[in-house]
Amino acid sequence: MNKSWNESARSSLKSANECNEYFGENIFKDFHFPIKIPLEFAERIDKSDPLDPLMLQILPKEVKATEGFFDSPVSDEEHSPVKGLIHKYPSRVLLIATSVCAIHCQYCFRQNFDYVSHDILKNWPDIENYLMNKKEVSEVVLSGGDPLTLSDKKISKILNKIEIIGHIKTVRLHTRTAVVIPSRITQELIDILDKTRLKVVFVFHINHAREISDEFMKNVESLKVHTLLNQSVLLKDINDNAKVLSELSSKLFESNILPYYVHLLDKVSGTERFLVTDKRAKEIYKILQTLLPGYLVPRMVRDEGGDSKRLVL
Ligand code: SF4
């Protein structure tokens, strides 16, 4: 019998010892950002390749202070008028739906974020009051952590609360869980999303075509009535190559997902090894445009200290 997504989450690798035993190598160590790797993702790693692009995303390294890298480079806290809510752009707000992720990506830009004070259900009266007075906000982005680590019941509860605010038309879910634990796309979740009056947009976080399993492709079929997009982070030695990004776009399109953004790395302390220079990023982008039709070329962008997203190429 197939495992439920909850069982998958529970059986994830969560320490250096478990990882070293699983991969048969003594290469994992526990550092400040705890290890979390679902077995569904671990199984996709080529154990014989120490430079496997999936392995490089989850292998922890010791953090050393480096000039130009900061604990919180995207200034989320400065744009949080109410705990749990981040408001950087006039028409949309982001809700920190949970602190939990299904996987811990070592390049994560929120690995030092103070999640404890940002519980949206606890802070809902203040969030609702803020949103009621912001008629220009038409879209709520559910982020985290990863909103799909919440139970279907909790997701339904959050959607019901958003639906009450008449001028909110769209809900956007940013998720990596759906790809690293594909069984997360449950029938109950599909039903909840089909019933909401809100327009639903998914933004998957997928960096490499090898992350996409047959199970994900099959399950995501059930979501195709919604808008399906993907964003990636441009990561050195993982996807800093036009051919790799082109393969990702083509694979996404097989599942009716459009490539939306490739983000240049947010300079979080400890992530120096993932940095791709602007010069290299521009070279990659130029080639990528020759390999794909325009609608499969994601926009390459960088978050500039919390201000509007800047199209860099
Ligand atoms: S899923 Fe996103 S928020 Fe979670 S650890 Fe990975 S990059 Fe960070």
Boltz pocket constraint, residues with backbone or C-beta under 6 A from the ligand:
constraints:
  - pocket:
      binder: B
      contacts: [[A, 100], [A, 101], [A, 102], [A, 103], [A, 104], [A, 105], [A, 107], [A, 108], [A, 109], [A, 110], [A, 111], [A, 144], [A, 145], [A, 146], [A, 176], [A, 205]]
      max_distance: 6.0
